[in-house]
Amino acid sequence: MGDQVVTGHFGRHAASDNGLIRDLVERAQLGDRSALEELYLIHFDRIYSYLHMSVGSRHDAEDLTTQTFVKMLESIGRFRWRSSVPFSAWLFRIAHNLAMDHFRARRRWQPEEEIPEPAAVEGNSAEEQALASIGDASLLELIARLSPEQRQVLTLKFVFRFSNGEAAAILDKTEGAVKSLQHRALATLHRHVTR
């Protein structure tokens, strides 16, 4: 567990066992602009990606990402370390709250962009590629049928690789509730896929 430094769009590796993030947060709480900038750079891609997947609009995700980091700047002085909740979970909680406020204001989700198609793998026939894209589209449709909470849990767990405890902190739920949501979501997907 602990905070992670982003490598690539979704990949992660340990940030010196949480030491780097802890040092940056402590410096940021003292007003160190370079530490704030580094925290922004470390977390930007994951926060933006999470918000884009949550709200479905690049423009809204950009706005919400900006708001997330403004709120981080305004409230970092009040951040307190808790042993089971890393700084990144606190930051994702801010992003999650902003996304929920966005949904309350809009009352419905309307993706503005198509999900990009995966790059074609050499050696696959056109038929295999067509069947694979139909499968991907069907899976996306099945995921879209899940409740917003179930989609959030699957996104946090399987895209961003948060633990149950971290996902629970972000969503303001118990670990048991996160496990239950994950189980129900996967069971629903399994039922639809095996029909």
C-alpha positions in Angstrom: 0.0 0.0 0.0 1.1 3.6 0.4 1.5 6.2 -2.2 2.7 5.5 -5.6 4.6 7.5 -8.2 3.0 7.3 -11.6 5.0 5.7 -14.4 3.1 6.0 -17.7 -0.7 6.5 -17.7 -1.8 3.9 -15.2 1.3 2.1 -14.1 2.7 2.6 -10.6 5.8 1.8 -8.6 6.7 2.4 -5.0 7.8 5.9 -4.2 10.7 5.0 -1.8 8.2 3.3 0.5 6.0 6.3 0.9 9.0 8.5 2.0 9.1 10.7 -1.0 5.3 11.5 -0.8 5.5 12.0 2.9 8.4 14.5 2.5 6.6 16.3 -0.3 3.4 16.6 1.7 5.2 17.9 4.8 7.1 20.5 2.6 3.8 21.5 0.9 2.1 22.0 4.2 4.9 24.5 5.0 4.2 26.3 1.8 6.9 24.9 -0.4 5.7 25.6 -4.0 8.1 23.1 -5.6 6.7 20.3 -3.3 3.2 21.3 -4.4 4.2 21.2 -8.0 5.8 17.8 -7.6 2.7 16.4 -5.9 0.7 17.7 -8.8 3.0 16.2 -11.4 3.0 12.8 -9.6 -0.8 12.6 -9.3 -2.1 14.5 -12.3 -2.4 11.6 -14.8 -4.2 9.3 -12.5 -6.6 11.9 -11.2 -7.4 13.1 -14.7 -7.9 9.5 -16.0 -10.1 8.7 -13.0 -12.3 11.8 -13.6 -12.4 11.2 -17.3 -13.6 7.7 -16.8 -16.1 8.9 -14.2 -17.7 11.8 -16.0 -17.1 10.7 -19.7 -16.2 14.1 -20.9 -12.7 15.3 -21.5 -13.7 19.0 -21.0 -15.5 18.2 -17.7 -12.6 16.0 -16.6 -10.1 18.8 -17.2 -12.2 21.2 -15.2 -12.7 18.8 -12.3 -9.0 17.9 -12.3 -8.2 21.6 -11.9 -10.7 21.9 -9.1 -9.2 18.8 -7.4 -5.8 20.4 -7.3 -7.1 23.8 -6.2 -8.9 22.0 -3.3 -5.7 20.1 -2.5 -3.8 23.5 -2.4 -6.5 25.0 -0.2 -6.7 22.1 2.3 -3.3 20.4 2.3 -2.6 22.1 5.6 -5.4 20.1 7.2 -4.3 16.8 5.8 -3.3 14.3 8.5 -1.6 10.9 7.9 -3.6 7.9 8.8 -1.8 4.6 8.7 -4.1 2.8 6.3 -4.9 5.7 4.0 -2.2 7.1 1.7 -2.1 10.7 0.5 -3.3 9.5 -3.0 -6.5 8.2 -1.5 -7.2 11.5 0.2 -6.6 13.2 -3.2 -8.8 10.7 -5.0 -11.5 11.4 -2.4 -11.5 15.0 -3.3 -11.8 14.1 -7.0 -14.6 11.6 -6.2 -16.6 14.2 -4.3 -16.2 16.7 -7.1 -17.4 14.1 -9.6 -20.4 13.3 -7.5 -21.2 17.0 -7.2 -20.9 17.2 -11.0 -23.4 14.3 -11.4 -25.8 15.9 -9.0 -25.7 19.1 -11.1 -26.1 17.2 -14.4 -28.3 14.3 -13.2 -27.1 12.1 -16.0 -24.0 10.8 -17.6 -23.5 11.5 -21.3 -20.1 10.4 -22.8 -18.9 12.9 -25.2 -16.2 10.8 -26.8 -15.9 7.2 -28.1 -13.7 4.9 -26.2 -10.6 4.5 -28.3 -10.2 1.2 -30.2 -7.3 -0.9 -29.2 -4.4 -1.1 -31.7 -4.8 -4.0 -34.1 -2.5 -6.9 -33.3 -0.6 -8.2 -36.3 -1.5 -11.7 -37.4 -5.2 -11.4 -36.5 -7.6 -11.8 -39.3 -10.2 -9.1 -40.0 -12.8 -11.6 -38.6 -10.9 -12.1 -35.4 -10.5 -8.3 -35.0 -14.2 -7.7 -35.6 -15.2 -10.4 -33.1 -12.8 -9.0 -30.5 -14.2 -5.4 -31.0 -17.8 -6.7 -30.7 -16.7 -8.4 -27.5 -15.1 -5.2 -26.2 -18.2 -3.2 -27.1 -20.5 -5.7 -25.4 -18.3 -5.6 -22.3 -18.4 -1.8 -22.2 -22.2 -2.0 -22.6 -22.4 -4.5 -19.7 -20.2 -2.3 -17.5 -22.4 0.7 -18.3 -25.4 -1.2 -16.9 -23.8 -1.6 -13.5 -24.7 0.9 -10.8 -22.5 4.0 -10.6 -21.1 2.7 -7.3 -20.2 -0.7 -8.8 -18.5 1.0 -11.8 -16.6 3.2 -9.3 -15.4 0.2 -7.3 -14.3 -1.7 -10.4 -12.5 1.4 -11.8 -10.6 2.0 -8.5 -9.8 -1.6 -8.0 -8.9 -2.8 -11.5 -7.8 0.3 -13.4 -6.1 2.2 -10.7 -5.2 -0.8 -8.6 -6.3 0.6 -5.2 -6.7 -1.8 -2.3 -10.1 -2.4 -0.7 -9.1 -0.1 2.1 -8.0 2.7 -0.2 -11.1 2.3 -2.4 -13.2 2.4 0.8 -11.5 5.6 1.9 -12.0 7.3 -1.5 -15.7 6.3 -1.7 -16.4 6.9 2.1 -17.5 3.3 2.5 -16.4 0.4 4.7 -14.1 -2.3 3.2 -16.9 -4.7 3.5 -19.2 -2.5 1.4 -16.4 -2.2 -1.3 -16.0 -6.0 -1.3 -19.7 -6.5 -1.6 -20.0 -4.0 -4.5 -17.1 -5.6 -6.3 -18.6 -9.1 -5.8 -22.0 -8.0 -7.0 -20.6 -6.2 -10.0 -18.4 -9.2 -11.0 -21.3 -11.6 -10.5 -23.6 -9.4 -12.7 -20.9 -9.3 -15.4 -20.4 -13.0 -15.2 -24.2 -13.7 -15.5 -24.4 -11.5 -18.6 -21.3 -13.0 -20.2 -22.3 -16.6 -19.7 -25.9 -16.2 -21.1 
